[in-house]
């Protein structure tokens, strides 16, 4: 049975977006973060009294299409949180606008194809992985003729950097690992999501290996996509079907232990959207699932909470470390990671820098904006010294882009956390 959800009124979404812009334009701290805000403020300069309510629907659509949900404005915005009378969240309002445009049939056939290709990972992933050699040959060299042909068919930008597809899926690797027998510790349900399932991710494999070495039992919960890009594409009906399926798969009665979501952005998405988009009758189950969701850092920290705490034991004191927290990481995770590296001689935590660039950064028309955003981020990093430095940050695509611009050695914070534990032992 299909549950009827309230239909979002287009007028209310556009009015809400105008209200957010009117607050946002007061401080303009976000103007140097990405292309969205300069375009907004330029448009405001062309209307009477810079009134956001006078912006046209087409202008609002352009703002929405320029956003690829990197999270920079969420980290920088002062008009959020308990100390503010506002709760500005332009990316979320852009998602609502995309849903309205999708439901009202405003997208062209080409736009609908692109939205589908960039959000149907459960269909494209199983096709790409067995053909990894061909897919990587096809996609790894930007601005080639073959990439332009892909752009013509799919709408994926010919200049976008594309992560390498792994020939072995994470779930295949996982099933071949010797797993710990049941113990008095609750079993960890591993939810890799598509970003780990289909792309090479040594950090995820290292986490599983570390838990196995501690005798912590693990099981594979599901390999399905979390649906974040589906929701951002405005495919809300497809996403709600996914939510029903995920609620059944993740809420198995056989396991009451933590559900470890391997990607920080996927974890944040599930925590925010699983319950609101769930059928009313399943919401208690969905809430119990959300309460069990954990990041790899939280699971690893919990695994050692009763024993010796993890601390850094690196011997190269000359090596500096920059930690760029993800906009999706919980404050407790940041604290745990910062505590791990407290003994390092040159550790800097750079706020508002751990941007996430997902599927929409690869869409035609967004790739250049993503690169400009990455260049702005690179310029905000401290000037490197003669000593080698490591940059710790999560996010496969965004880390790849940043490494391309800066030449830094960029690693997942989880990898450093595990390395610190290994050195200590």
Residue pairs with C-beta under 8 A, 6 or more apart in sequence:
3 240
3 279
3 280
3 281
5 240
5 277
7 103
8 96
8 99
8 100
8 103
10 100
10 104
13 93
13 96
13 97
13 100
14 57
14 60
14 97
15 53
16 93
16 96
17 52
17 60
17 63
17 90
17 93
17 94
17 97
18 52
18 53
18 55
18 60
19 52
20 88
20 89
20 90
20 93
21 40
21 44
21 52
21 55
21 90
22 51
22 52
22 53
23 79
23 86
23 88
24 30
24 37
24 40
24 77
24 79
24 88
24 90
25 40
25 41
25 44
25 50
25 52
26 79
27 78
27 79
28 37
28 41
29 76
29 77
29 78
30 37
30 72
30 73
30 76
30 77
31 37
31 38
31 41
32 376
33 72
33 73
33 76
33 373
33 376
34 66
34 67
34 70
34 72
34 73
34 369
34 372
34 373
34 376
35 66
35 369
35 372
35 373
36 63
36 66
36 67
36 73
36 90
37 73
39 62
39 63
39 66
40 63
43 55
43 59
43 63
44 50
44 51
44 52
44 55
47 54
47 55
48 54
60 97
61 97
61 101
61 106
63 90
63 94
64 94
64 97
64 98
64 101
65 365
65 366
66 366
66 369
67 90
67 91
67 94
67 360
68 357
68 358
68 360
68 361
68 363
68 366
68 369
68 370
69 91
69 94
69 232
69 356
69 358
69 360
70 327
70 355
70 356
70 357
70 361
70 370
70 373
70 398
71 91
71 265
71 326
71 327
71 328
71 354
71 355
71 356
72 327
72 352
72 355
72 373
72 377
73 90
73 91
74 80
74 89
74 91
74 327
75 327
75 351
75 352
75 354
76 352
77 88
78 84
79 86
79 87
79 88
80 86
80 87
80 88
80 89
95 231
95 232
95 234
98 232
98 233
98 234
99 231
99 234
99 236
100 106
100 234
101 107
101 234
102 115
102 233
102 234
102 235
102 236
103 234
103 236
107 115
107 234
110 155
111 155
113 154
113 155
114 154
114 155
114 156
114 363
114 364
115 233
115 234
115 235
116 233
116 235
117 124
117 154
117 155
117 156
118 155
118 156
118 229
118 233
118 359
118 360
118 362
118 363
119 229
119 230
119 232
119 233
119 235
119 359
120 230
121 194
121 198
121 225
121 229
122 194
122 224
122 225
125 194
125 197
125 198
125 225
128 135
128 165
128 198
129 165
129 166
129 167
129 168
129 169
129 198
130 167
132 164
132 165
132 166
132 167
133 167
135 165
136 164
136 165
138 146
138 147
138 150
139 147
139 150
139 162
139 165
140 162
140 164
141 147
142 158
142 159
142 160
142 161
143 158
143 159
144 158
147 158
147 159
148 158
150 156
150 158
151 157
151 158
151 364
155 363
155 364
156 162
156 362
156 363
156 364
157 362
157 363
157 364
157 365
157 366
157 367
157 368
158 364
159 367
159 368
159 371
160 361
160 362
160 363
160 366
160 367
160 370
161 397
161 400
161 401
161 404
162 362
163 199
163 200
163 396
163 397
163 400
164 199
164 200
165 198
165 199
166 198
166 199
166 200
166 201
169 197
169 198
169 223
170 192
170 196
170 197
170 198
170 201
170 204
170 205
170 223
171 192
171 197
171 220
171 223
173 205
174 190
174 192
174 208
174 220
175 220
177 208
177 209
177 212
178 212
179 212
179 217
179 218
179 219
180 211
180 212
180 214
180 215
180 216
180 217
180 218
181 215
181 217
182 217
183 215
183 216
183 217
185 215
185 216
185 217
185 257
185 303
186 255
186 256
186 257
186 258
187 217
187 218
187 219
187 255
187 257
188 211
188 216
188 217
188 218
188 219
188 257
188 258
188 259
188 260
188 299
189 218
189 219
189 220
189 221
189 250
189 255
189 257
189 258
189 259
189 260
189 292
190 208
190 218
190 219
190 220
190 221
190 260
190 262
191 221
191 222
191 226
191 250
191 259
191 260
191 261
191 262
191 266
192 204
192 220
192 223
192 262
193 224
193 225
193 226
193 261
193 262
193 263
193 266
194 223
194 224
194 225
194 226
195 201
195 262
195 263
195 265
195 266
195 396
196 204
196 262
196 263
197 223
199 396
201 262
201 396
202 415
203 296
203 411
203 412
203 414
203 415
204 262
204 296
206 414
206 415
206 418
207 260
207 262
207 296
207 299
207 300
207 414
207 418
208 218
210 300
210 303
210 418
210 421
211 218
211 299
211 300
211 303
212 218
214 303
216 303
218 260
219 255
221 249
221 250
221 259
222 246
222 249
222 250
224 242
224 245
224 246
224 249
225 242
226 246
226 261
226 263
226 266
226 269
226 270
227 238
227 239
227 242
227 243
227 246
227 269
227 273
228 265
228 266
228 269
228 273
228 358
229 358
229 359
229 360
230 238
230 239
230 242
231 239
231 269
231 273
231 277
232 358
232 359
232 360
236 277
239 273
239 277
240 277
240 278
240 279
243 273
243 274
243 277
243 278
243 279
243 286
244 278
244 279
244 282
246 270
246 274
246 289
247 274
247 278
247 282
247 285
247 286
247 289
250 259
250 289
250 292
251 285
251 286
251 288
251 289
256 292
257 292
258 292
258 293
258 294
258 298
258 299
258 302
259 289
259 292
259 293
259 294
260 294
260 295
260 296
260 299
261 267
261 270
261 293
261 294
261 295
262 296
263 394
264 295
264 326
264 328
264 329
264 356
264 394
264 395
265 326
265 328
265 356
265 358
265 395
267 293
267 294
267 295
267 328
268 328
270 290
270 293
271 290
271 293
274 286
274 289
274 290
275 283
275 286
275 287
275 290
278 286
294 302
295 329
295 330
295 333
296 414
297 329
297 333
297 336
297 337
297 413
297 414
297 417
298 330
298 332
298 333
298 336
300 310
300 414
300 417
300 418
300 421
301 310
301 336
304 310
304 421
308 424
309 339
310 340
310 417
310 420
310 421
310 424
311 339
311 340
311 342
311 343
311 420
311 424
312 340
312 341
312 342
312 343
312 344
312 420
312 423
313 420
313 423
313 424
314 344
314 419
314 420
314 423
315 423
317 344
317 345
318 345
318 387
318 388
319 346
319 387
319 388
319 389
319 390
320 344
320 345
320 346
320 347
320 348
320 385
320 387
320 388
320 389
320 390
321 341
321 344
321 346
321 347
321 348
321 389
321 390
321 391
321 392
321 416
322 347
322 348
322 350
322 381
322 382
322 389
322 390
322 391
322 392
322 408
323 337
323 338
323 341
323 347
323 348
323 349
323 350
323 392
323 393
323 413
324 350
324 353
324 354
324 391
324 392
324 393
325 334
325 337
325 349
325 351
325 353
325 354
325 393
326 354
326 356
326 393
326 394
326 395
327 354
327 355
327 356
328 356
329 354
329 394
334 349
336 417
337 392
337 413
337 416
337 417
338 347
338 349
340 416
340 417
340 420
341 347
341 416
341 420
346 387
346 389
348 382
350 380
350 381
350 382
353 377
353 380
353 381
353 393
354 393
354 394
354 395
355 373
355 374
355 377
355 395
355 398
356 394
356 395
356 398
357 370
357 373
357 374
357 395
357 397
357 398
357 401
358 397
360 366
361 367
361 369
361 370
361 397
361 398
362 370
362 397
370 401
371 401
374 398
374 401
374 402
374 405
375 405
377 402
378 402
378 405
378 406
381 391
381 406
381 408
384 406
384 408
388 409
389 408
389 409
390 408
390 409
390 410
390 411
390 416
391 402
391 406
391 408
391 409
391 410
391 411
392 410
392 411
392 412
392 413
392 416
393 399
393 402
393 410
393 412
393 413
394 412
394 413
394 414
399 410
399 412
402 408
402 410
403 409
403 410
